[in-house]
Amino acid sequence: MRTGQLGVVLAGFRDTAVAETKRAVRVVVEQLLPPLLRLGGGGQEKAPDANLPLARRLQALTPEGFERLLGAVARVVVACTGHAAGLRDAVSRTLDRAKVGGPATFHSGANL
């Protein structure tokens, strides 16, 4: 790879990391929301229709259910950013060894 293409490649990594984080958050919400809604009414109330807008379903959660959902989303985001930081460090070490750009250039330009 030519060093002139490095910015494009790093931007691609960043865009992929953002898309994967969004996808992971969507999956967590889709998987946890139905059971949290069922638990919210103690099993006695009918859970909101899955076809309702997300905002309406989130409003139907109990405070505890909403807190659990936010905690799960936060754990996913922390895991994704930890993975991105690991990639950033690996690329930075590789650039240092290759004497291309150096860590200061990489950290300020990549925003991973």
All heavy atoms as an XYZ file, in Angstrom:
818
protein
N       0.842     -1.178      0.000
C       0.000      0.000      0.000
C       0.885      1.238      0.000
O       1.858      1.310      0.732
C      -0.897     -0.002      1.241
C      -1.694      1.255      1.374
S      -2.851      1.245      2.751
C      -1.725      1.356      4.119
N       0.530      2.199     -0.790
C       1.258      3.459     -0.824
C       0.815      4.328      0.340
O      -0.356      4.333      0.731
C       0.992      4.170     -2.137
C       1.565      3.414     -3.301
C       1.569      4.324     -4.519
N       2.352      3.703     -5.553
C       1.835      3.171     -6.643
N       0.540      3.179     -6.829
N       2.619      2.631     -7.553
N       1.768      5.113      0.863
C       1.421      5.956      2.013
C       0.416      7.032      1.643
O      -0.309      7.512      2.498
C       2.680      6.598      2.615
O       3.339      7.364      1.605
C       3.606      5.548      3.174
N       0.334      7.405      0.380
C      -0.649      8.390     -0.043
C      -2.076      7.896      0.111
O      -3.011      8.686      0.185
N      -2.266      6.593      0.155
C      -3.600      6.004      0.296
C      -3.968      5.765      1.757
O      -5.078      5.350      2.058
C      -3.660      4.678     -0.451
C      -3.438      4.806     -1.934
C      -3.305      3.446     -2.591
O      -2.930      2.464     -1.946
N      -3.604      3.387     -3.878
N      -3.040      6.034      2.658
C      -3.258      5.733      4.069
C      -4.483      6.458      4.632
O      -5.283      5.866      5.347
C      -2.013      6.080      4.883
C      -2.007      5.654      6.336
C      -2.197      4.149      6.459
C      -0.719      6.088      6.998
N      -4.654      7.725      4.293
C      -5.812      8.477      4.799
C      -7.128      7.864      4.372
O      -8.074      7.778      5.162
N      -7.201      7.420      3.121
C      -8.424      6.804      2.607
C      -8.692      5.488      3.336
O      -9.832      5.194      3.724
C      -8.311      6.583      1.086
C      -9.491      5.788      0.559
C      -8.191      7.914      0.362
N      -7.652      4.711      3.548
C      -7.807      3.423      4.238
C      -8.246      3.643      5.682
O      -9.165      2.968      6.175
C      -6.492      2.608      4.174
C      -6.564      1.386      5.067
C      -6.190      2.218      2.737
N      -7.632      4.600      6.360
C      -8.003      4.872      7.758
C      -9.430      5.414      7.854
O     -10.164      5.071      8.778
C      -7.011      5.847      8.388
C      -5.598      5.301      8.563
C      -4.677      6.391      9.107
C      -5.580      4.086      9.461
N      -9.829      6.238      6.901
C     -11.211      6.731      6.890
C     -12.186      5.567      6.688
O     -13.257      5.536      7.299
C     -11.396      7.776      5.798
N     -11.798      4.613      5.859
C     -12.625      3.422      5.663
C     -12.759      2.609      6.938
O     -13.850      2.127      7.265
N     -11.645      2.457      7.677
C     -11.697      1.760      8.965
C     -12.634      2.483      9.921
O     -13.445      1.867     10.612
C     -10.309      1.656      9.612
C      -9.481      0.518      9.114
C      -8.178      0.734      8.691
C      -9.966     -0.777      9.087
C      -7.395     -0.309      8.234
C      -9.190     -1.830      8.646
C      -7.901     -1.593      8.213
N     -12.528      3.809      9.975
C     -13.376      4.607     10.868
C     -14.848      4.430     10.506
O     -15.685      4.179     11.376
C     -12.988      6.078     10.781
C     -13.845      6.960     11.691
C     -13.762      8.431     11.343
N     -14.232      8.624      9.978
C     -13.624      9.383      9.076
N     -12.529     10.022      9.376
N     -14.121      9.505      7.853
N     -15.161      4.558      9.216
C     -16.550      4.422      8.782
C     -17.102      3.037      9.086
O     -18.254      2.884      9.502
C     -16.665      4.725      7.289
C     -16.348      6.177      6.954
O     -16.316      7.023      7.875
O     -16.114      6.459      5.760
N     -16.272      2.019      8.900
C     -16.692      0.649      9.203
C     -16.931      0.478     10.692
O     -17.917     -0.144     11.105
C     -15.634     -0.352      8.705
O     -15.509     -0.208      7.288
C     -16.023     -1.780      9.039
N     -16.046      1.042     11.512
C     -16.207      0.931     12.966
C     -17.488      1.614     13.425
O     -18.217      1.079     14.274
C     -14.997      1.537     13.678
N     -17.798      2.771     12.872
C     -19.032      3.476     13.230
C     -20.251      2.656     12.819
O     -21.196      2.483     13.604
C     -19.063      4.883     12.575
C     -20.439      5.512     12.694
C     -18.014      5.782     13.208
N     -20.234      2.127     11.602
C     -21.365      1.326     11.119
C     -21.550      0.065     11.961
O     -22.685     -0.314     12.290
C     -21.160      0.958      9.646
N     -20.456     -0.592     12.329
C     -20.555     -1.803     13.148
C     -21.070     -1.489     14.547
O     -21.830     -2.268     15.122
C     -19.196     -2.500     13.212
C     -18.818     -3.179     11.911
C     -17.444     -3.837     11.956
O     -16.741     -3.721     12.981
O     -17.078     -4.449     10.945
N     -20.681     -0.359     15.101
C     -21.175      0.036     16.420
C     -22.676      0.292     16.369
O     -23.426     -0.177     17.229
C     -20.427      1.279     16.933
O     -19.028      0.990     16.999
C     -20.918      1.695     18.304
N     -23.119      1.018     15.350
C     -24.559      1.282     15.203
C     -25.331     -0.022     15.038
O     -26.403     -0.198     15.629
C     -24.808      2.189     14.002
C     -24.388      3.614     14.223
C     -24.640      4.439     12.970
C     -24.244      5.885     13.142
N     -24.496      6.667     11.913
N     -24.805     -0.935     14.226
C     -25.473     -2.212     14.018
C     -25.562     -2.993     15.325
O     -26.600     -3.559     15.666
C     -24.736     -3.045     12.965
C     -25.429     -4.377     12.659
C     -24.525     -5.345     11.914
N     -23.262     -5.609     12.580
C     -23.115     -6.415     13.640
N     -24.147     -7.036     14.158
N     -21.928     -6.608     14.176
N     -24.472     -3.011     16.083
C     -24.455     -3.743     17.354
C     -25.465     -3.164     18.342
O     -26.157     -3.906     19.044
C     -23.048     -3.730     17.944
N     -25.579     -1.836     18.384
C     -26.550     -1.200     19.280
C     -27.971     -1.561     18.847
O     -28.815     -1.893     19.677
C     -26.333      0.328     19.323
C     -27.508      1.033     19.990
C     -25.030      0.660     20.038
N     -28.232     -1.529     17.533
C     -29.567     -1.901     17.036
C     -29.923     -3.332     17.432
O     -31.054     -3.611     17.837
C     -29.629     -1.758     15.514
C     -30.032     -0.393     15.069
C     -30.309     -0.352     13.562
N     -29.676      0.843     13.044
C     -28.556      0.878     12.332
N     -27.947     -0.208     11.984
N     -28.061      2.025     11.930
N     -28.958     -4.239     17.287
C     -29.202     -5.640     17.623
C     -29.529     -5.787     19.106
O     -30.468     -6.500     19.483
C     -27.988     -6.518     17.223
C     -28.076     -7.902     17.836
C     -27.874     -6.611     15.708
N     -28.776     -5.109     19.961
C     -29.019     -5.193     21.402
C     -30.410     -4.674     21.736
O     -31.158     -5.304     22.495
C     -27.933     -4.415     22.189
C     -28.353     -4.172     23.624
C     -26.623     -5.157     22.143
N     -30.772     -3.533     21.157
C     -32.101     -2.965     21.438
C     -33.194     -3.905     20.926
O     -34.170     -4.181     21.630
C     -32.230     -1.552     20.825
C     -33.666     -1.049     20.917
C     -31.288     -0.584     21.543
N     -33.037     -4.424     19.719
C     -34.047     -5.329     19.148
C     -34.209     -6.595     19.980
O     -35.313     -7.124     20.103
C     -33.677     -5.698     17.714
C     -33.852     -4.575     16.724
C     -33.273     -4.896     15.351
O     -32.782     -6.030     15.134
O     -33.303     -4.003     14.489
N     -33.107     -7.103     20.539
C     -33.185     -8.344     21.309
C     -33.670     -8.123     22.734
O     -34.360     -8.977     23.285
C     -31.830     -9.044     21.325
C     -31.446     -9.635     19.991
C     -30.104    -10.338     20.024
O     -29.356    -10.249     20.993
N     -29.783    -11.046     18.961
N     -33.305     -7.004     23.342
C     -33.658     -6.792     24.747
C     -34.996     -6.099     24.952
O     -35.640     -6.289     25.986
C     -32.568     -5.977     25.457
C     -31.273     -6.706     25.742
C     -30.290     -5.778     26.443
C     -31.525     -7.933     26.599
N     -35.418     -5.293     24.010
C     -36.639     -4.523     24.207
C     -37.880     -5.397     24.423
O     -38.612     -5.164     25.400
C     -36.838     -3.554     23.037
C     -37.854     -2.447     23.224
C     -37.588     -1.652     24.502
C     -37.854     -1.523     22.025
N     -38.134     -6.412     23.600
C     -39.344     -7.221     23.838
C     -39.396     -7.871     25.223
O     -40.413     -7.733     25.924
C     -39.310     -8.256     22.715
C     -38.531     -7.595     21.621
C     -37.485     -6.782     22.336
N     -38.339     -8.550     25.681
C     -38.462     -9.139     27.023
C     -38.549     -8.094     28.135
O     -39.255     -8.312     29.125
C     -37.202     -9.998     27.186
C     -36.334     -9.717     26.031
C     -37.119     -8.973     25.022
N     -37.876     -6.963     27.969
C     -37.977     -5.916     28.990
C     -39.384     -5.331     29.040
O     -39.882     -5.000     30.113
C     -36.949     -4.802     28.727
C     -35.492     -5.160     29.003
C     -34.569     -4.042     28.547
C     -35.281     -5.482     30.478
N     -40.027     -5.214     27.898
C     -41.404     -4.725     27.877
C     -42.347     -5.724     28.544
O     -43.261     -5.338     29.272
C     -41.852     -4.445     26.440
C     -41.257     -3.196     25.801
C     -41.515     -3.172     24.308
C     -41.806     -1.947     26.479
N     -42.119     -7.014     28.306
C     -42.966     -8.041     28.938
C     -42.774     -8.045     30.455
O     -43.731     -8.202     31.200
C     -42.661     -9.414     28.363
C     -43.280     -9.641     26.994
C     -43.212    -11.081     26.567
N     -41.860    -11.611     26.486
C     -41.065    -11.512     25.416
N     -41.490    -10.893     24.335
N     -39.863    -12.021     25.419
N     -41.550     -7.855     30.906
C     -41.279     -7.855     32.341
C     -41.813     -6.605     33.019
O     -42.125     -6.625     34.203
C     -39.769     -7.939     32.596
C     -39.105     -9.268     32.262
C     -37.596     -9.153     32.427
C     -39.656    -10.375     33.132
N     -41.915     -5.523     32.269
C     -42.325     -4.242     32.841
C     -43.692     -4.278     33.493
O     -43.919     -3.642     34.504
N     -44.605     -5.020     32.931
C     -45.955     -5.075     33.491
C     -46.156     -6.229     34.434
O     -47.274     -6.555     34.774
N     -45.095     -6.871     34.845
C     -45.220     -8.013     35.732
C     -45.901     -9.184     35.056
O     -46.440    -10.054     35.711
N     -45.884     -9.175     33.717
C     -46.504    -10.255     32.970
C     -48.007    -10.101     32.837
O     -48.661    -10.882     32.177
N     -48.603     -9.073     33.498
C     -50.048     -8.918     33.478
C     -50.511     -7.998     32.359
O     -51.574     -8.193     31.798
C     -50.522     -8.362     34.815
C     -50.205     -9.315     35.952
C     -50.465     -8.657     37.290
O     -50.673     -7.460     37.378
N     -50.440     -9.450     38.352
N     -49.737     -6.967     32.065
C     -50.136     -6.032     31.024
C     -49.657     -6.531     29.671
O     -48.652     -7.202     29.567
C     -49.525     -4.656     31.291
C     -50.050     -4.007     32.549
C     -49.418     -2.658     32.789
O     -48.921     -2.042     31.829
O     -49.406     -2.230     33.946
N     -50.416     -6.143     28.664
C     -50.026     -6.501     27.303
C     -48.863     -5.612     26.879
O     -48.903     -4.392     27.051
C     -51.214     -6.311     26.361
C     -50.916     -6.752     24.956
C     -52.104     -6.503     24.058
C     -51.704     -6.804     22.635
N     -52.571     -6.141     21.690
N     -47.831     -6.219     26.331
C     -46.680     -5.457     25.851
C     -47.093     -4.646     24.632
O     -47.950     -5.061     23.861
C     -45.533     -6.394     25.500
N     -46.476     -3.455     24.448
C     -46.802     -2.639     23.268
C     -46.508     -3.393     21.981
O     -45.608     -4.222     21.916
C     -45.877     -1.433     23.406
C     -45.484     -1.394     24.836
C     -45.521     -2.812     25.313
N     -47.279     -3.079     20.964
C     -47.134     -3.684     19.646
C     -45.725     -3.432     19.112
O     -45.223     -2.310     19.162
C     -48.178     -3.089     18.715
C     -48.200     -3.740     17.346
O     -47.407     -4.672     17.099
O     -49.029     -3.317     16.521
N     -45.115     -4.474     18.581
C     -43.761     -4.359     18.032
C     -43.723     -3.446     16.812
O     -42.662     -2.990     16.415
C     -43.219     -5.733     17.670
N     -44.877     -3.158     16.224
C     -44.927     -2.271     15.061
C     -44.979     -0.798     15.441
O     -44.930      0.063     14.574
C     -46.128     -2.612     14.173
C     -45.972     -3.993     13.557
O     -44.876     -4.401     13.201
N     -47.075     -4.699     13.447
N     -45.126     -0.520     16.735
C     -45.124      0.872     17.180
C     -43.728      1.465     16.980
O     -42.725      0.745     16.994
C     -45.490      0.964     18.664
C     -46.945      0.712     19.031
C     -47.122      0.748     20.534
C     -47.849      1.750     18.374
N     -43.659      2.787     16.828
C     -42.336      3.415     16.708
C     -41.478      3.119     17.937
O     -41.993      2.921     19.046
C     -42.655      4.907     16.621
C     -44.086      4.993     16.227
C     -44.747      3.749     16.748
N     -40.180      3.100     17.715
C     -39.235      2.798     18.792
C     -39.443      3.729     19.985
O     -39.413      3.279     21.135
C     -37.801      2.890     18.274
C     -36.693      2.663     19.300
C     -36.795      1.264     19.903
C     -35.332      2.877     18.653
N     -39.664      4.994     19.739
C     -39.844      5.950     20.837
C     -41.014      5.554     21.738
O     -40.911      5.636     22.967
C     -40.051      7.356     20.284
N     -42.108      5.108     21.147
C     -43.270      4.696     21.939
C     -42.960      3.463     22.779
O     -43.395      3.343     23.922
C     -44.469      4.412     21.024
C     -45.013      5.605     20.266
C     -45.998      6.428     21.083
N     -47.073      5.693     21.677
C     -48.270      5.496     21.143
N     -48.546      5.986     19.955
N     -49.188      4.835     21.790
N     -42.229      2.516     22.177
C     -41.874      1.305     22.929
C     -40.908      1.634     24.059
O     -41.010      1.071     25.149
C     -41.300      0.247     22.000
C     -42.382     -0.331     21.075
C     -41.862     -1.397     20.160
N     -41.083     -0.757     19.107
C     -40.051     -1.306     18.494
N     -39.668     -2.516     18.799
N     -39.406     -0.654     17.550
N     -39.982      2.554     23.820
C     -39.056      2.950     24.884
C     -39.794      3.652     26.020
O     -39.478      3.451     27.196
C     -37.949      3.855     24.328
C     -36.940      3.188     23.405
C     -36.020      4.225     22.788
C     -36.147      2.115     24.126
N     -40.798      4.460     25.680
C     -41.596      5.141     26.703
C     -42.383      4.147     27.547
O     -42.700      4.422     28.707
C     -42.551      6.138     26.057
C     -41.856      7.344     25.482
C     -42.797      8.224     24.667
O     -43.905      7.818     24.313
N     -42.342      9.425     24.361
N     -42.688      2.991     26.986
C     -43.467      1.984     27.712
C     -42.617      1.206     28.715
O     -43.164      0.499     29.563
C     -44.115      1.016     26.719
N     -41.310      1.335     28.638
C     -40.437      0.622     29.584
C     -40.570      1.210     30.985
O     -40.796      2.412     31.148
C     -38.972      0.738     29.155
C     -38.517     -0.100     27.983
C     -37.096      0.300     27.574
C     -38.583     -1.580     28.308
N     -40.394      0.353     31.970
C     -40.292      0.847     33.343
C     -38.940      1.551     33.478
O     -38.027      1.324     32.662
C     -40.347     -0.318     34.352
O     -39.207     -1.154     34.140
C     -41.631     -1.121     34.234
N     -38.786      2.385     34.488
C     -37.475      3.018     34.681
C     -36.352      1.981     34.819
O     -35.260      2.164     34.271
C     -37.643      3.828     35.964
C     -39.111      4.147     36.004
C     -39.780      2.923     35.407
N     -36.646      0.878     35.523
C     -35.637     -0.162     35.688
C     -35.309     -0.830     34.358
O     -34.151     -1.133     34.068
C     -36.099     -1.216     36.703
C     -36.266     -0.692     38.108
C     -37.594      0.048     38.316
O     -38.522     -0.084     37.480
O     -37.692      0.778     39.319
N     -36.340     -1.073     33.543
C     -36.127     -1.683     32.237
C     -35.313     -0.771     31.327
O     -34.415     -1.230     30.608
N     -35.628      0.523     31.358
C     -34.888      1.487     30.542
C     -33.431      1.549     30.994
O     -32.513      1.589     30.175
C     -35.543      2.864     30.641
C     -34.987      3.852     29.669
C     -35.250      3.737     28.309
C     -34.210      4.904     30.100
C     -34.737      4.651     27.400
C     -33.693      5.824     29.202
C     -33.959      5.703     27.853
N     -33.222      1.498     32.301
C     -31.861      1.514     32.844
C     -31.091      0.266     32.406
O     -29.911      0.358     32.041
C     -31.931      1.591     34.365
C     -30.606      1.857     35.027
C     -30.765      2.055     36.518
O     -31.524      2.958     36.918
O     -30.142      1.288     37.272
N     -31.739     -0.875     32.419
C     -31.084     -2.113     31.966
C     -30.726     -2.038     30.488
O     -29.652     -2.456     30.069
C     -31.975     -3.323     32.243
C     -32.075     -3.644     33.731
C     -33.040     -4.750     34.002
N     -32.493     -6.036     33.544
C     -33.136     -7.170     33.649
N     -34.341     -7.204     34.172
N     -32.588     -8.284     33.229
N     -31.629     -1.493     29.683
C     -31.366     -1.352     28.255
C     -30.200     -0.395     28.019
O     -29.292     -0.695     27.232
C     -32.621     -0.854     27.533
C     -32.507     -0.728     26.020
C     -32.260     -2.091     25.375
C     -33.764     -0.089     25.446
N     -30.201      0.732     28.706
C     -29.088      1.679     28.563
C     -27.768      1.063     29.008
O     -26.726      1.307     28.390
C     -29.355      2.954     29.362
C     -30.367      3.926     28.768
C     -30.522      5.141     29.677
C     -29.949      4.362     27.392
N     -27.798      0.268     30.055
C     -26.575     -0.403     30.517
C     -26.035     -1.361     29.461
O     -24.825     -1.405     29.213
N     -26.927     -2.098     28.819
C     -26.496     -3.030     27.772
C     -25.934     -2.273     26.575
O     -24.902     -2.658     26.013
C     -27.677     -3.915     27.341
N     -26.587     -1.183     26.197
C     -26.095     -0.372     25.081
C     -24.726      0.211     25.433
O     -23.809      0.211     24.605
C     -27.112      0.737     24.719
C     -26.500      1.774     23.789
C     -28.354      0.119     24.087
N     -24.574      0.683     26.651
C     -23.287      1.248     27.074
C     -22.175      0.204     27.015
O     -21.058      0.504     26.572
C     -23.399      1.822     28.487
N     -22.475     -1.027     27.435
C     -21.457     -2.083     27.377
C     -21.045     -2.375     25.937
O     -19.870     -2.603     25.643
C     -21.959     -3.346     28.073
C     -21.959     -3.214     29.592
C     -22.257     -4.530     30.298
N     -23.599     -5.029     30.035
C     -24.694     -4.630     30.668
N     -24.617     -3.706     31.603
N     -25.869     -5.167     30.377
N     -22.001     -2.348     25.016
C     -21.697     -2.575     23.599
C     -20.803     -1.453     23.071
O     -19.816     -1.699     22.380
C     -22.991     -2.695     22.765
C     -22.706     -2.599     21.285
C     -23.690     -4.006     23.082
N     -21.148     -0.216     23.395
C     -20.358      0.925     22.924
C     -18.947      0.877     23.494
O     -17.970      1.119     22.770
C     -21.065      2.255     23.250
C     -20.164      3.451     22.966
C     -22.366      2.371     22.473
N     -18.812      0.533     24.758
C     -17.486      0.424     25.369
C     -16.674     -0.673     24.675
O     -15.488     -0.483     24.374
C     -17.600      0.159     26.890
C     -16.278     -0.290     27.481
C     -18.100      1.407     27.594
N     -17.300     -1.802     24.391
C     -16.589     -2.888     23.707
C     -16.162     -2.463     22.307
O     -15.023     -2.742     21.883
C     -17.473     -4.131     23.630
N     -17.038     -1.778     21.592
C     -16.701     -1.340     20.230
C     -15.591     -0.299     20.237
O     -14.676     -0.356     19.410
C     -17.939     -0.791     19.525
S     -19.156     -2.057     19.096
N     -15.644      0.652     21.152
C     -14.584      1.660     21.204
C     -13.276      1.048     21.681
O     -12.207      1.468     21.242
C     -14.977      2.859     22.088
O     -15.452      2.393     23.337
C     -16.015      3.716     21.427
N     -13.353      0.054     22.550
C     -12.130     -0.651     22.962
C     -11.488     -1.372     21.790
O     -10.261     -1.359     21.632
N     -12.316     -1.974     20.948
C     -11.806     -2.649     19.755
C     -11.166     -1.634     18.812
O     -10.074     -1.863     18.288
C     -12.940     -3.390     19.054
C     -12.531     -4.065     17.788
N     -11.700     -5.155     17.769
C     -12.825     -3.774     16.503
C     -11.497     -5.513     16.510
N     -12.171     -4.693     15.723
N     -11.816     -0.490     18.609
C     -11.264      0.553     17.736
C      -9.952      1.087     18.292
O      -9.005      1.342     17.541
C     -12.278      1.685     17.560
N      -9.869      1.242     19.600
C      -8.624      1.715     20.214
C      -7.506      0.699     20.017
O      -6.351      1.073     19.780
C      -8.841      1.993     21.705
N      -7.834     -0.575     20.112
C      -6.837     -1.613     19.858
C      -6.330     -1.575     18.431
O      -5.131     -1.718     18.170
N      -7.240     -1.373     17.485
C      -6.831     -1.235     16.084
C      -5.960     -0.005     15.895
O      -4.948     -0.047     15.194
C      -8.056     -1.143     15.180
C      -8.830     -2.426     14.961
C     -10.103     -2.139     14.177
C      -7.986     -3.443     14.239
N      -6.352      1.100     16.516
C      -5.564      2.333     16.421
C      -4.144      2.093     16.930
O      -3.165      2.486     16.291
C      -6.232      3.449     17.217
C      -5.451      4.761     17.171
C      -5.834      5.715     18.272
N      -5.520      5.130     19.562
C      -6.267      5.271     20.645
N      -7.381      5.952     20.603
N      -5.897      4.726     21.788
N      -4.021      1.429     18.062
C      -2.703      1.161     18.629
C      -1.874      0.246     17.732
O      -0.676      0.466     17.551
C      -2.838      0.551     20.031
C      -3.426      1.529     21.031
O      -3.459      2.754     20.743
O      -3.872      1.068     22.101
N      -2.513     -0.771     17.167
C      -1.792     -1.688     16.278
C      -1.300     -0.967     15.021
O      -0.151     -1.152     14.599
C      -2.695     -2.863     15.885
N      -2.154     -0.130     14.444
C      -1.740      0.620     13.249
C      -0.638      1.609     13.611
O       0.331      1.768     12.871
C      -2.954      1.330     12.599
C      -2.515      2.300     11.522
C      -3.918      0.299     12.026
N      -0.767      2.242     14.752
C       0.245      3.198     15.191
C       1.603      2.518     15.366
O       2.633      3.046     14.930
C      -0.197      3.853     16.498
O       0.745      4.801     16.914
N       1.613      1.344     15.989
C       2.874      0.600     16.159
C       3.461      0.209     14.805
O       4.673      0.292     14.588
C       2.651     -0.640     17.021
C       2.506     -0.342     18.492
C       2.535     -1.612     19.344
N       1.543     -2.599     18.936
C       0.293     -2.645     19.380
N      -0.129     -1.738     20.236
N      -0.531     -3.580     18.961
N       2.594     -0.207     13.887
C       3.060     -0.584     12.549
C       3.661      0.618     11.838
O       4.719      0.510     11.202
C       1.895     -1.163     11.721
O       1.370     -2.295     12.427
C       2.345     -1.579     10.342
N       3.003      1.756     11.937
C       3.534      2.972     11.308
C       4.865      3.389     11.936
O       5.774      3.830     11.230
C       2.517      4.111     11.411
C       1.243      3.947     10.604
C       0.279      5.093     10.893
C       1.551      3.856      9.126
N       4.961      3.244     13.254
C       6.224      3.569     13.926
C       7.360      2.684     13.410
O       8.457      3.170     13.140
C       6.101      3.380     15.443
C       5.388      4.531     16.118
O       5.235      5.594     15.490
O       4.990      4.350     17.285
N       7.088      1.394     13.280
C       8.117      0.475     12.796
C       8.496      0.761     11.349
O       9.638      0.590     10.952
C       7.643     -0.974     12.928
C       7.710     -1.462     14.352
C       7.472     -2.970     14.437
N       6.704     -3.201     15.638
C       5.470     -3.670     15.683
N       4.856     -4.044     14.592
N       4.841     -3.817     16.821
N       7.519      1.195     10.564
C       7.776      1.479      9.153
C       8.280      2.908      8.952
O       8.613      3.292      7.843
C       6.508      1.256      8.336
N       8.299      3.680     10.021
C       8.728      5.083      9.968
C       7.868      5.892      9.005
O       8.348      6.722      8.247
C      10.205      5.202      9.557
C      11.152      4.440     10.423
C      11.194      5.038     11.805
C      12.229      4.266     12.631
N      11.975      4.254     14.009
N       6.555      5.635      9.051
C       5.611      6.359      8.199
C       4.688      7.150      9.103
O       3.917      6.575      9.852
C       4.760      5.393      7.332
C       3.750      6.167      6.518
C       5.655      4.553      6.456
N       4.747      8.443      9.019
C       3.789      9.282      9.751
C       4.053      9.387     11.232
O       4.101     10.469     11.760
N       4.211      8.316     11.929
C       4.414      8.344     13.370
C       3.093      8.425     14.110
O       2.062      8.745     13.538
N       3.122      8.153     15.421
C       1.883      8.095     16.184
C       1.150      9.425     16.272
O      -0.060      9.469     16.251
C       2.308      7.617     17.569
C       3.783      7.633     17.599
C       4.283      7.827     16.202
N       1.866     10.570     16.347
C       1.175     11.850     16.485
C       0.314     12.129     15.260
O      -0.817     12.559     15.373
C       2.191     12.971     16.696
N       0.831     11.852     14.086
C       0.071     12.069     12.859
C      -1.132     11.152     12.822
O      -2.234     11.566     12.493
C       0.957     11.797     11.620
O       2.076     12.649     11.681
C       0.185     12.022     10.344
N      -0.931      9.900     13.208
C      -2.028      8.938     13.141
C      -3.133      9.311     14.123
O      -4.287      9.349     13.764
C      -1.521      7.529     13.415
C      -2.627      6.523     13.406
C      -3.218      6.140     12.220
C      -3.110      5.988     14.570
C      -4.261      5.232     12.197
C      -4.151      5.082     14.555
C      -4.705      4.716     13.367
N      -2.762      9.603     15.370
C      -3.780      9.886     16.390
C      -4.593     11.122     16.041
O      -5.784     11.157     16.255
C      -3.146     10.046     17.776
C      -2.654      8.760     18.345
N      -3.490      7.745     18.713
C      -1.404      8.319     18.596
C      -2.780      6.728     19.169
N      -1.509      7.056     19.111
N      -3.961     12.133     15.494
C      -4.706     13.359     15.235
C      -5.528     13.274     13.952
O      -6.494     13.971     13.796
C      -3.745     14.551     15.141
O      -2.874     14.381     14.041
N      -5.155     12.413     13.023
C      -5.845     12.380     11.741
C      -6.866     11.283     11.577
O      -7.726     11.364     10.717
N      -6.818     10.237     12.369
C      -7.680      9.086     12.120
C      -9.024      9.175     12.839
O     -10.021      8.708     12.341
C      -6.978      7.800     12.525
N      -9.033      9.722     14.053
C     -10.265      9.818     14.837
C     -10.975      8.487     15.020
O     -12.176      8.411     14.919
C     -11.222     10.844     14.227
C     -10.673     12.231     14.302
O      -9.964     12.567     15.239
N     -10.982     13.047     13.319
N     -10.251      7.418     15.220
C     -10.872      6.107     15.463
C     -11.338      5.999     16.874
O     -10.850      6.500     17.773
C      -9.886      4.961     15.180
C      -9.678      4.630     13.730
C      -8.669      3.498     13.618
C     -10.934      4.220     13.024
